[in-house]
């Protein structure tokens, strides 16, 4: 079977930035552009709308300067308008050389927004296209509201296409502007157009208002579309656009007759970058890039994975630079727990494994989350053994907070049989606690792991005495490790999570003796 190459144009920096509350800085835009082109390897990126603001101009200028130096300038596109020479001058000054001209794709838009006749609109478009061509600018053309145009005014759409196919236009872009299409319509509308203009390059631009964007993309390709417009994490106005990661996975697994240049292993990386820069958190169950999508929860699934990979599909996490995890909770079976214990280098007898399994199920029934890092503590508690003992103990601490004074902490910590005490100030009570802890470890020439994330959760509508869960993420030996504490006091729950981290990294070697006074404090 002959494969057909599909161009992927990513519009995260233009259409994706229209997500409510999102505004990328110039440096963030440059970073996203570099990763999309160099690592994700999309064919083109649409980075801005012309004439929006001075900040947008500077962002485009930075990207085009970089693109020119690295051979990517022909892959950088800017949305422009039918406004004489205004948009053209703007993108020329910004250093861009490809424009995506926004024209009207429905008679409804043309009549009520522009209040012009088709002939007058086409004449305005002609003037812009001729000027752009004379300036050495490559032109693609959007038919805004094209999907509604095909529903309500198809004669106008084909009138516009008859005109555009006679102009110096490289690609014609067909947007489902309001995300209204069904898969059947997507196929039918694109097929009618491709059949009538077989030599023209048409691209499909899906929105996700009915959660049909990927289904519509599939049908548009089957109908003959030669390119797709996608966004990272499906960002975009209202419900967003067709998502990059899911679309690529669908094409690779379900439509192998279509090929793209996209590197699957970079999809998770760009997803996290955009999530961080945009501040828009993606759901943990979002296909391909969500945190939990490669996590098996049911024990029967983990058991099946062990027995000939019964619950594996083509969506293997390694394709996307990720790994399969096995969740711990009330639906966990022995296989889930064995997988996690194996990763920790722990082996248990079958009878002991059953006891640990039962305890995890009990915790799950109380809606408590259990992490792999909790397993050594559960094992120690259940088996009442010294195999995994808590060698680092925070014995006592005093935290103070006063108006107009810096918070302070006095800390007493026990390494095996030895006790240390230190005090410090900080910008908050937990910061003061950590500063005192760092002083103790500094005496041994040991740096504590870097804290990379600190999350606090309380039940919705919780009272003032509600349990508070603090989840701290540390970087230990190049890996992310999460520890959690649970208490009605937020600072104490953070200290509990920190103590778990200290036991994970182990007791400092050659701890010197402490004074008898400090020892007496334990008695």
N, C-alpha and C positions, 0 to 999 in steps of 0.2 A: 504493500500500500504506500503510495506517495504521500509524504507528509506536507502540510501547508504551514508556512511560517506566519506567526501572528505577532504583529508589533504590539508591545506593551508600553503605553504612555501613562506614567504615574502623575496624578494631579493633586497629590497631598498638599503641596505648597501653595496651590491656588484654590481649587475647589474644596480640598480638605480643610484649609484654614478658615473656610466659612462655617465650620462647626461653631456653635454658640459658645462664646467665652474664650476662644482660642486666638492667639496672636503670637506668631513666632518672631523672635528677634532676628536681626540680620545674620548674626553668627550661627544661630540655630538653623536658619534656612540653609546656610552654606554647608553645615555639617550634614544635614539630611540629604541635600543634593549630592554631596560627595559619596555618601554611603550608597544611595540609590543607583548611581551610575557606575561606581567602581566595584562595589561588592555585590549588591543585589543584581546589578547588570540589566536594569530595564532599558528599553530602547531610547526613550525620551522622557523628559520631565517638563511639566507645565508649572512655572514657578511663581507667577504673579498676574495681576491685572494691571494694565497700563493706567497711568494717571491717578492712581489711588492716593498716594501720599509721598512725601519726601523720604520717609523711612523705607517705604517699599522700593523707591528708586535706588536708594543706597544698597538695599539687599540684593536687588537684581544686578547692580553694578559689581558687587563682590563676587556673585556667582559667575557672571559672564567673564570677569577678569580671570578667575580660576579656570573656567571651562576653556577659554581661548588658549591658555598656557598648557592645557592637558589634552587638547584635541577633542573636546566635547561640545564646542560651541553650537554645532548643528543639531545637538540633542536638547537644547534649552529653548523652551517655548513660552510666549507671553500672550495672554488674552488681550485682544484689542477690540476697538469699537468702530462702527461706521461713523466717523467724526472728521472727515476730511484728512488733513495731514497731522492732526494733534497726536493720535496714538502712535503713528509712524515715527514722528520726531521724538517722541518719548522713548520708544524702544531703541531707536538708533543712538540716542544720547546715553541710554543705559547699557549699550554694548550688545544687545540681542540681535539675532538675525533671522528668527523664525517667529511668525505671528499666527495666532489662532483667532480669526476674525469672527466676531459674534454678529450673526444676522438672524432675521426672523424666519422661523420654520413653521409658523402657523398663521393663517389669515386672521385669526382672533388677536394674536399679539400685534400683528402689523397694523390692523385697523384701529385697535383701542389704545395701543401704547405709542406707536409712531404716528398714527393718523395719516398714513400715506398709502398711495396705490402701489400695487406690485411693481409697476413700471418705474415709478419714482424711486422706490427702494432699490431696485436692481441698478438703476443708473448711479445712485450714490455708492453702491458696492463696487461697481465697475471703476469708478474714479479712484477709490481707495486701492483696489487691486492693481490698477495700472501704475499708480504712484509707488506702491510697495515694490512691484516688479522692477521699476526703473531704479530703485534704490538698492537692489540686490537682496531683498527680503523674500524668503520663502513663505508662501501663504497656504494655510489650512483654513477651512471655513466651518464654523458651527452653524447648524440650523436650530436655533433655540426653540424649545417647545415642539420639536419635530414630532414626538409621539402623539400629542394632541392634534397636530396638523394632519397626520395620517388618518386619525379617527374622524376629524370633522371637516377638513378642507384638503383632501388629497390632490385635487386639481391644482391648488396653489403650490403644494410641495413639489409636484412634478414640473410645474412652471419654473419654480426656483432652481430645480436641478437641471432643467434644460439650459437655463442661463449659466449656472455655475460651471457645468462641464465644458462650456465654451471659453472659460476664462483661465488665466494662469494660476490654477489652484492645484496644489499637490495632493491634499487629502480633504475629503468631506466628512465631517464629524456629526454623527446622528445621536443627539442626546434625548434620553427619556427624562426630560427636565424635572417633572413632578413625580417620577417613579410610579406611573399609572399602568404600565403595560403588563399584560399576561405573557407567559412564554409563547402561547399560540400566536398572539399578535406580534411579538418580537420577531418570530420566524417569518410570518406572513409579510410584515411591512418591509423588513430588510430584503427578503427574497424578491419582492416586486421591484425594488430599487436596483438590486444587483443584476437582475435579469435584464432590465432596461438599459443599464449603463455598465456592461461587463468589464470594461477597461479602466473604470474609475476605482480608486482606492477609498473604501468606506470604512469608518470606524464607529464602534458602538460605545455609548457612554450611559451606563445604567445607574439609576438611583434606587434606593432600597425601601421606599415608603411602605410597600406591602410585603417586605422580606422576600422578594422574588428576584433580587438583582442577579444572583448567580445563575438561577434557572433561565433568566432572560439572556444573560451572556452566552450560555450554552446554545440557546436557540439562534441567537444572532450569528454565532460562528457557523452553525450548520447551514444558515441561509446565505453565507458567503462574506460576512464581514471580515476585513483583513487586519483589524486592530481593535484593541480594547483600552478603555480608560479606567484606571483603578486607583484606589487610595490605600495607604497603610492604615490598618485597623478599621477600614471602612469609614473613615472620617468623612465629613461633609455636612452640608446644610440639612436640617431636619433629621431624618434617619440615616443620612450618609449615603455613600457611594458603594459600588461593588468592592468588596475587600480584596486586597492584593493577595494575601497568603492563601485564603480559601480558594480563590479563583485559580491560582497556579496549581494547587494540589488537585483540584477537579480536572483541569486540563491534562495534567500528567498522568492521572490514574484512570480517568473515565473517557477521555477524548485524546488518545495517543496519536491520532492522525494530525493533531495540531501541535506545533513546536514553538517554544519561546526561548528567549535567551536568559531567563531569570534563574538565578542561583538559589535553590531552595534553602540551603544551609544558612543563608543570610536573612531569611524572612523573620526569624524570631529576634535577631539583633536589631533590625530596623524597627520592628514593632515596639521593642522596649525603649528605643531612642525617642520615637515619636510619642509614646505614652508619657515619657518623662518630660519632654519639652512642651507638650500640649497641656499637661495636667489632667488629661482625660483618661481615667483608669478604665481599662478594658475588663469585661467580665472574666472571671477565672475559668469559665467553661467556653470561652470564645474559641471556635475551631482553630487548630494549628498553633495559635500563639498564646492562648489562655494558660494560666499557671497549672490548672488541674486536668487538662485534656489528655495527658498521657499518664494519668494516675488511675490505677485499678483500685476500686474500693471493695467490691464484693469478694469475699474469700473464695468463692467458686471460680471466679475469673482468674485469680492468682494461681489456684490449683490447676486450672486448665492451661495457663501459660507454661506451667512446669511440665505438663503432660502434652508435649507436641505443639505448643504455641496455639492452643485451641481458640484463644480470644485475641489473637493478633490479626490485624488487617494490613492493607498496603500502607496505611498511615503509620509507619514506624517512626518513632521520635528521632532516631539517629539521622534521618533524612534532613531534619530541620535543626540539627545541632543540639538536640535535647536528649533526655533519657527517660525511660519508663520508671515510674514510682509506684509503690504499693501503700495505699492509705491505711491508717490504723483507726478503728472505730468499732461501732457495735456490729457492723456487717463483716468485720474482719474474720478470716479463718486462719488456721495454722499456716497455710501457704503464704499469706500476706506477711505474717509476722516473721516467718523463716526468711523471706526475702530481705526484710529490713535488718534482721539479726546478722545475716550473712554479710551485708554491706558494712556492719559495725565490727565484723570479725568475731562474733559471739556464736557459740553452739550450745544448745541446751538439750538435755535428755527429753524424751517424749512426754514424760509425766510432768516435768517442769514447764514444758512448752504449753501444755494444756492449762496449767494454772495461770500462766501469763496471759494466754488467750482469753480466759474467762475474766480476768481483771480488766483488760482492754475493752471487752464487751460491756462490762459494768460501767466503765467511764463513758463509753459511747451512749449508753442509755441515759446518762445524766447530761448528755449533750456536751461533754467535754471533748475538746480536740486533743488527740494524742499524736505527738511527733516522733520520728525515729530517735531524736535526741533524748526523749523521755524514757525510752526502753530500758537503759541501764538502771534508772531509778526504780522503775516498776519491777524489774527483775530483783534488784536488791531488796525491795520491800516485800515482794511475794516469797522469795526463797529464803529470806532471813540469813543471807550468807555474806561472807566477806569477799566473795569473788569480785564484786564491783562495789567497793566501799567509797563513801564520801570522805575524801582525805582533806579537802579544803572546806572549812566551815567558817562562815561569818558569824562570830560568836555574839558580839554586841555592837551597837552603833548608836550614836546620838546625832540627830539632825536638827539644826536650828534655822529658823527663818524669822527675821525681824524687819520692820519697816526701816528703810534707808540704810540697812546694813547687809553686807553680802552674806548669803547662806553659807553655813559651815557644817562640817561633818567630822565626827571622831569615830574611828573604826577600829575594831578589834577582830583579828582574823587568826584562825588556827590552821597551821600546816602540819598534819599528822599530830605530833604531841607538842609542837612549838607554837608560841603565840606572838603576834606582832600587833603593835598599836600605832596609829598615825592619825593626824588630823589635817584638814585642808579646807580652803574656801573654794567657791565656784559660782557660776552664774545661776545655778538652781540647786536644789537639795541633791538631786541625783548627780549632777555635775560635780558637786563638792564631794560626794561619796566616791565617785570614780577617781577624782584627783587624789584623795587619800589612799585609795587602792593602788593607784599608779606609783605613789611614793614607796609603798611597801615592795612592789615588784621591781622598782628601779634599783633598790638596794641589792637585788640579785642580778642586775643587768638584763632584766627580762622586760620586753615590751608586750603589753597586753594586745590582744587582737583588735583590729579596727572595727568600731561600731558603724555599720553601713545603713541600718534602718531601725527605727524605733516606732512601734505601732501600739496603740492603746485601744482596747475595745471594751465597751460596756453594753449590756443588753438594752435594746431600744425601750425608752420609757422607764429606764431603771431608776430606782430610788437612790438617795444619797448613800445608803449602805450596800448598794449593789456590788457584786463581785466585779473586779476590774482585771482584765487580762492584758498583760504587757508581753509583747512578742518582740524580741530584739534579734536582729540579724548581725552576725559577726563574720569577718573574713578570717578563717583559720586555715593555714597552709594552702592558700589559694582557692579555697572552697567556701561557699556561703553556708553558714550553719545558723539555724534559728533555735533560740531557747526561750522558754515562756515561764512566766510566773503568774499566779492567780491569788488575789487577795482583795479585800475591800479597800485597802490603802494602795494607791497607785505607786507610790515610791517603793513601798515594801515589795509589791509584785515585781517591780523592776529589779530590786536587789535579789529576789529569789531567782529571777532569770539570769542575773549576772553570776550568782553562785554556781548555777549549772554550767555556765561557760567555763568558769575557773576549774571545775572538775573535769571538763572535757579536755582542757589543755594540760591537765596534770599538775602535780605538786612540784614546785621548783626544787631542783637538785641542791644538795649541800646547804640546806637552810641553817643559818647560824643559830646558836642558842640565844634565848632572850633572857631578860632579867628575871629574877625570882618574883619581883613585884608583879610583872605581867602574868607569870604563872599563877601566882596567888589569886589573881582576879578570876581565874576559872574555878576555884574551889569554893 
